[in-house]
């Protein structure tokens, strides 16, 4: 291992999207299940809003972090294939 590569998990936009989805899904799983049976009760609706609204904001904060984060892998050098025009194609 002469050239070990480091993985910066926090610098990956995909990481922040996945964290946002997991936190939102884990926090709203049971309220979504119970919502079908208890939507007519005002006490449940207040509790539902107290759980759902902050988690929705947190999820969107993580999504915005993902949009602001630059991926470290994008700085890797790669070889670009030459562009071929439609007239340069020769099947023979």
C-alpha positions as a Markdown table, in Angstrom:
| # | Residue | x | y | z |
|---|---|---|---|---|
| 1 | Unk | 0.0 | 0.0 | 0.0 |
| 2 | Unk | 2.2 | 2.7 | -1.2 |
| 3 | Unk | -0.6 | 5.1 | -2.1 |
| 4 | Unk | -3.4 | 4.7 | 0.4 |
| 5 | Unk | -6.5 | 6.5 | -0.4 |
| 6 | Unk | -8.5 | 8.3 | 2.2 |
| 7 | Unk | -12.2 | 8.3 | 2.2 |
| 8 | Unk | -13.7 | 11.5 | 3.5 |
| 9 | Unk | -17.2 | 10.5 | 4.3 |
| 10 | Unk | -18.4 | 13.9 | 5.4 |
| 11 | Unk | -17.2 | 15.5 | 2.2 |
| 12 | Unk | -19.5 | 13.4 | 0.1 |
| 13 | Unk | -22.9 | 14.9 | -0.9 |
| 14 | Unk | -24.4 | 11.4 | -1.0 |
| 15 | Unk | -23.6 | 10.9 | 2.7 |
| 16 | Unk | -25.7 | 14.0 | 3.7 |
| 17 | Unk | -28.6 | 13.0 | 1.5 |
| 18 | Unk | -28.6 | 9.5 | 3.0 |
| 19 | Unk | -28.4 | 10.9 | 6.6 |
| 20 | Unk | -31.3 | 13.2 | 6.0 |
| 21 | Unk | -33.5 | 10.4 | 4.6 |
| 22 | Unk | -32.6 | 8.0 | 7.4 |
| 23 | Unk | -33.3 | 10.6 | 10.1 |
| 24 | Unk | -36.6 | 11.7 | 8.6 |
| 25 | Unk | -37.7 | 8.1 | 7.9 |
| 26 | Unk | -36.8 | 6.8 | 11.3 |
| 27 | Unk | -38.5 | 9.7 | 13.1 |
| 28 | Unk | -41.7 | 9.7 | 11.2 |
| 29 | Unk | -42.1 | 5.9 | 10.7 |
| 30 | Unk | -44.5 | 5.3 | 13.6 |
| 31 | Unk | -46.5 | 8.6 | 13.3 |
| 32 | Unk | -47.1 | 7.7 | 9.7 |
| 33 | Unk | -48.4 | 4.3 | 10.6 |
| 34 | Unk | -50.7 | 5.6 | 13.3 |
| 35 | Unk | -51.9 | 8.6 | 11.2 |
| 36 | Unk | -54.4 | 6.6 | 9.3 |
| 37 | Unk | -56.3 | 5.6 | 12.4 |
| 38 | Unk | -56.0 | 8.7 | 14.5 |
| 39 | Unk | -56.2 | 11.6 | 12.0 |
| 40 | Unk | -59.6 | 12.7 | 13.4 |
| 41 | Unk | -58.2 | 13.4 | 16.9 |
| 42 | Unk | -56.8 | 16.9 | 17.5 |
| 43 | Unk | -54.4 | 15.7 | 20.1 |
| 44 | Unk | -52.7 | 13.3 | 17.7 |
| 45 | Unk | -52.5 | 16.0 | 15.0 |
| 46 | Unk | -50.7 | 18.3 | 17.4 |
| 47 | Unk | -48.3 | 15.6 | 18.3 |
| 48 | Unk | -47.9 | 14.6 | 14.7 |
| 49 | Unk | -47.0 | 18.2 | 13.8 |
| 50 | Unk | -44.5 | 18.4 | 16.6 |
| 51 | Unk | -42.7 | 15.3 | 15.3 |
| 52 | Unk | -43.0 | 15.8 | 11.6 |
| 53 | Unk | -42.2 | 19.5 | 11.2 |
| 54 | Unk | -38.8 | 19.6 | 12.9 |
| 55 | Unk | -37.7 | 16.4 | 11.2 |
| 56 | Unk | -38.7 | 17.9 | 7.9 |
| 57 | Unk | -36.6 | 20.9 | 8.6 |
| 58 | Unk | -33.6 | 18.8 | 9.7 |
| 59 | Unk | -34.0 | 16.7 | 6.5 |
| 60 | Unk | -33.9 | 19.8 | 4.4 |
| 61 | Unk | -30.8 | 21.1 | 6.3 |
| 62 | Unk | -29.0 | 17.9 | 5.4 |
| 63 | Unk | -30.1 | 18.2 | 1.8 |
| 64 | Unk | -28.8 | 21.7 | 1.7 |
| 65 | Unk | -25.5 | 20.6 | 3.2 |
| 66 | Unk | -25.3 | 18.0 | 0.4 |
| 67 | Unk | -25.8 | 20.7 | -2.2 |
| 68 | Unk | -23.1 | 22.9 | -0.6 |
| 69 | Unk | -20.5 | 20.0 | -0.2 |
| 70 | Unk | -17.9 | 19.5 | -2.9 |
| 71 | Unk | -17.1 | 15.9 | -3.6 |
| 72 | Unk | -13.4 | 15.1 | -3.1 |
| 73 | Unk | -13.6 | 12.3 | -5.6 |
| 74 | Unk | -14.4 | 14.8 | -8.4 |
| 75 | Unk | -10.8 | 16.0 | -8.2 |
| 76 | Unk | -9.5 | 12.6 | -9.5 |
| 77 | Unk | -7.8 | 12.7 | -12.8 |
| 78 | Unk | -9.3 | 10.7 | -15.6 |
| 79 | Unk | -8.6 | 10.3 | -19.2 |
| 80 | Unk | -11.1 | 11.9 | -21.5 |
| 81 | Unk | -12.1 | 10.1 | -24.6 |
| 82 | Unk | -11.8 | 12.2 | -27.8 |
| 83 | Unk | -15.1 | 13.5 | -29.1 |
| 84 | Unk | -16.2 | 11.8 | -32.2 |
| 85 | Unk | -18.3 | 13.7 | -34.7 |
| 86 | Unk | -21.0 | 11.9 | -36.7 |
| 87 | Unk | -18.9 | 12.2 | -39.8 |
| 88 | Unk | -15.8 | 10.6 | -38.3 |
| 89 | Unk | -17.5 | 7.2 | -37.8 |
| 90 | Unk | -16.2 | 4.6 | -40.1 |
| 91 | Unk | -17.7 | 1.1 | -39.6 |
| 92 | Unk | -15.2 | -0.6 | -41.9 |
